[in-house]
Amino acid sequence: MEEPGLQDATRRTRLANERTYLAWWRSGLTALAVSFGAGRIVPELSGGASWPYAVVGAGFGLLGLAFIAFAFLRQRRVEEALQSGHYAAFDDRAALAFTIVGLLLGVGTILIVVLQS
């Protein structure tokens, strides 16, 4: 039989995993909203070339989808680790990939803002 303290810790970890899953979803939905804003709304307001906005918007859309997909994979990985009594560290490759994509989209956005003004 599992100790009450250990059972409480496992419950808290599962709830934290659920909150993290939902945070990944919120980030994904936010990136999708930014995708729509950058790709469709801003070009209408700017009056300039729309293709750079469409490219950056599509990038944010893909990032949003990646966040949502990664949310599921990460949630499952943590749950499996909990069931087997292990720890599921955050994947360094995923962190690096998200960082690079975020930096590229940030630089692209800044370039559009500077070059389109």
C-alpha positions, 0 to 999 in steps of 0.5 A: 500500500502506498504511503499517504505522503507519497500518494499526495505528492503523486496527486500534486505532480499529476495536477501540476502535469495537467496545468502544464498541459493546459499552459502548452495549449494556451501557448499554442492557441496564443501562437495561432491568434498571433498567426491570424493577426500577423498574417491577415489583420496587420497586412490589411492595416499596413497597406504594404506587401502582404507576403512577409506577414503571411510568411511570419503568420504561417510560422506562428501558426506552425509554432502553435500547432507544434505547441499543441502536439508537444503538449500531448506528447509531454503530458503522456511522457510525464504520466508514464514516468509517474506510473513507473516511478521515474522522472521525465526531464524536459527534452533539450532538443525540444527546448532548443527547437522551440527557442530557435523557432521563437528567435527566428519568428521574433527576428522576422517580425522585427525585420518586417516592422522595420522594413515596412515602416 
